[in-house]
Amino acid sequence: MMYYRRRCLTAKISAPTGWRRTTINNTFLEVIEGKSPALYWDSTYGIAMALIDAFPDKDPDEVGLHELADIVPTLQGFKDFPELVNERILIDIQIAWYEELTNE
């Protein structure tokens, strides 16, 4: 299974093995075999899933926004700049994290 990663969109696809780099609409897409896509601040769902894996005992209701801003950059695969985060992004991550935990 391969992953295409674009800044705003992550989609899982079936593709031949190996590493390719291609351009679609002047946007570079990376194809990575066997690895999950890199996490950026706008990948709220991916970050929420990584938080569930990394911190299974943490309750999203008890994690404040400052603490969330400190722990997200420590996640494996996080590639964005920590100073780019804002309150709206953190709230969206916290909502996605909470919803994924309550739906399981």
TIDRENMAR-267521 format. One record per residue (C-alpha): residue number from 1; x, y, z. Coordinates in steps of 0.25 Angstrom, whole numbers. Example, Ala and Ser with C-alpha at 12.3 -4.5 7.8 and 13.67 -1.06 7.14 Angstrom:
2
+-----+-------+-------+-------+
:   n :     X :     Y :     Z :
+-----+-------+-------+-------+
:   1 :    49 :   -18 :    31 :
:   2 :    55 :    -4 :    29 :
+-----+-------+-------+-------+
***
This chain:
104
+-----+-------+-------+-------+
:   n :     X :     Y :     Z :
+-----+-------+-------+-------+
:   1 :     0 :     0 :     0 :
:   2 :     5 :    14 :    -4 :
:   3 :     2 :    28 :     1 :
:   4 :     1 :    40 :    -7 :
:   5 :     3 :    53 :     2 :
:   6 :     0 :    67 :    -2 :
:   7 :     0 :    79 :     7 :
:   8 :   -15 :    78 :    10 :
:   9 :   -19 :    64 :     6 :
:  10 :   -15 :    50 :     9 :
:  11 :   -21 :    38 :     1 :
:  12 :   -17 :    24 :     2 :
:  13 :   -16 :    17 :   -11 :
:  14 :   -10 :     4 :   -18 :
:  15 :     2 :     7 :   -26 :
:  16 :    14 :    -1 :   -31 :
:  17 :    25 :    -3 :   -21 :
:  18 :    37 :     7 :   -20 :
:  19 :    39 :    22 :   -18 :
:  20 :    34 :    32 :   -28 :
:  21 :    32 :    47 :   -29 :
:  22 :    23 :    53 :   -38 :
:  23 :    16 :    67 :   -41 :
:  24 :     1 :    69 :   -42 :
:  25 :    -4 :    83 :   -44 :
:  26 :    10 :    88 :   -40 :
:  27 :     9 :    81 :   -27 :
:  28 :    19 :    71 :   -23 :
:  29 :    13 :    58 :   -18 :
:  30 :    21 :    48 :   -10 :
:  31 :    19 :    33 :   -11 :
:  32 :    24 :    26 :     1 :
:  33 :    23 :    11 :     2 :
:  34 :    21 :     5 :    16 :
:  35 :    21 :    18 :    24 :
:  36 :    10 :    27 :    28 :
:  37 :     9 :    41 :    22 :
:  38 :    16 :    53 :    29 :
:  39 :     8 :    61 :    39 :
:  40 :     5 :    76 :    37 :
:  41 :    -3 :    85 :    45 :
:  42 :   -15 :    84 :    35 :
:  43 :   -15 :    69 :    36 :
:  44 :   -24 :    69 :    48 :
:  45 :   -30 :    55 :    46 :
:  46 :   -16 :    49 :    44 :
:  47 :   -11 :    56 :    57 :
:  48 :   -23 :    52 :    65 :
:  49 :   -20 :    37 :    61 :
:  50 :    -6 :    39 :    64 :
:  51 :   -10 :    44 :    78 :
:  52 :   -19 :    32 :    80 :
:  53 :    -7 :    23 :    77 :
:  54 :     4 :    31 :    85 :
:  55 :    -5 :    35 :    97 :
:  56 :   -15 :    24 :    99 :
:  57 :   -18 :    28 :   114 :
:  58 :   -19 :    43 :   111 :
:  59 :   -33 :    48 :   111 :
:  60 :   -35 :    60 :   101 :
:  61 :   -44 :    67 :   110 :
:  62 :   -33 :    68 :   121 :
:  63 :   -23 :    73 :   111 :
:  64 :   -22 :    88 :   110 :
:  65 :   -18 :    95 :    97 :
:  66 :    -4 :    99 :   102 :
:  67 :    -1 :    85 :   106 :
:  68 :    -7 :    80 :    92 :
:  69 :     2 :    90 :    85 :
:  70 :    14 :    84 :    93 :
:  71 :    11 :    70 :    90 :
:  72 :     7 :    70 :    75 :
:  73 :    21 :    74 :    70 :
:  74 :    27 :    62 :    78 :
:  75 :    18 :    52 :    70 :
:  76 :    26 :    43 :    61 :
:  77 :    25 :    48 :    46 :
:  78 :    21 :    62 :    50 :
:  79 :    29 :    71 :    40 :
:  80 :    22 :    85 :    41 :
:  81 :    28 :    97 :    49 :
:  82 :    22 :    98 :    63 :
:  83 :    21 :   113 :    63 :
:  84 :    10 :   112 :    51 :
:  85 :    -1 :   107 :    60 :
:  86 :   -12 :   115 :    65 :
:  87 :   -24 :   113 :    74 :
:  88 :   -34 :   109 :    63 :
:  89 :   -25 :    98 :    58 :
:  90 :   -23 :    93 :    73 :
:  91 :   -38 :    93 :    75 :
:  92 :   -40 :    85 :    62 :
:  93 :   -30 :    75 :    66 :
:  94 :   -36 :    73 :    80 :
:  95 :   -50 :    71 :    74 :
:  96 :   -45 :    61 :    64 :
:  97 :   -37 :    54 :    75 :
:  98 :   -50 :    54 :    84 :
:  99 :   -59 :    49 :    73 :
: 100 :   -50 :    37 :    70 :
: 101 :   -49 :    33 :    84 :
: 102 :   -64 :    33 :    86 :
: 103 :   -67 :    26 :    73 :
: 104 :   -59 :    14 :    76 :
+-----+-------+-------+-------+
***
